[in-house]
Amino acid sequence: MKDRMLAGEPYLADEPEILADLDRAARLMERFNSSPASDPAGRLAALRDLLGGLGEDTWVRPPLYVDYGTRITIGPRSFVNFNAVLLDVAPITIGADVQIGPNV
């Protein structure tokens, strides 16, 4: 089913590998979203672990919600404001110098 998902074909998300990927993302989202503002290095580390790619000088404000995280790439010097929801069943590429407002 994961191969079907990655190919953009219809799939069922109850397959063990997909469920494991969802669980991984949920744990990393929780770590990022609950990270204290006083620990920007820890917050950045959680975000780097969650996402497929994160450019230099990019800032994402929690909370952030994703399906898998690994299929999201954010380019350098971009900014993502509070409450972003990025449903990455399909790849999401956010380029350089992008500004995303709250609740997107």
N, C-alpha and C positions, 0 to 999 in steps of 0.2 A: 504494500500500500504506500510506503514512503516513496518508492520509485515513481508511482503514479502521481503522488502529490508533487514531487519535484518536476515532473514532466507537464504539470498543469492539467492533468486528467482528473476525472472524478475519483474520489477515494473515501475510505472510511477511516476516521481518526482513532479507532479503538485497537489498532495494532500495537504490540508491545514497544517497538522502537519509537513510534510516534508518541506514545504515552510517556516514554522515558524522556524524550526531547521536550515535551510540554512540562514535565515535572522539573527538569533542569532549569528551564526558563522561569518557572514560577519561583523556584528557590532563589535564583539570581535577581529577579525583579524585586522580591521581598528584601534581599540584602541591599540592593541599590535604593529602593524606595524608603527604607527605614534607616539609612545611613545618616549619621549626624552631620549637620552643616559644618561643625567644627573639625570634621575629618575629610577634607576634600580629596586627599590622596586615596583613602579607602573607598570613597564614593566613585572616583574615577576607575579604580581597580575593578570594582563590581561591574561598572558599565562596560569596561573593556572585556571582562569575562563573559558578559551577556551578549554583546553585539558581535557581528561578523567583522566589523571594521570601524574604527573611530579615528578621525583625523586629528592632527595636532591643534591645540587651542580651540577645541570644540567643547561646548557647554550644553549639558542636558539637565534640566531642572526636574526633580522628582515631583510627583509620581509619573512613571513611564509604564505603559502597558504594551506587551507584545505577545505574539503567539509563541514564537521560537527564539527570536533574537538573532540567531546565527545568520539569518538571511537579510539582515539590515546592515547597511554601510552608510556611515555619515562622514562626509568630507571635512577637510580642515576649515577652521574658523567659522563653523556653523553654530547656530544656537537653536535649541528646542525648548520651548517654555513648558510650564506646568501642564499635566494631564494629557500628554500626547498618547495616542493609541495607534500603534503601528502593527497592523495585522499582516505578518510576513509569511503567510502561506505561499505567496509569490514574492520574489525578491524585491526589496525596497532599496533604492540607491538615492541618497540625498547628497547633492554635490557640495562643492566648496562655497563658503560665504553665504549660506542659506539661513534665513531667519524664519522660524516657524512659531506662530503665536500660540497662546494658551488654548487648551481644549480642542486640539486638532486631532 
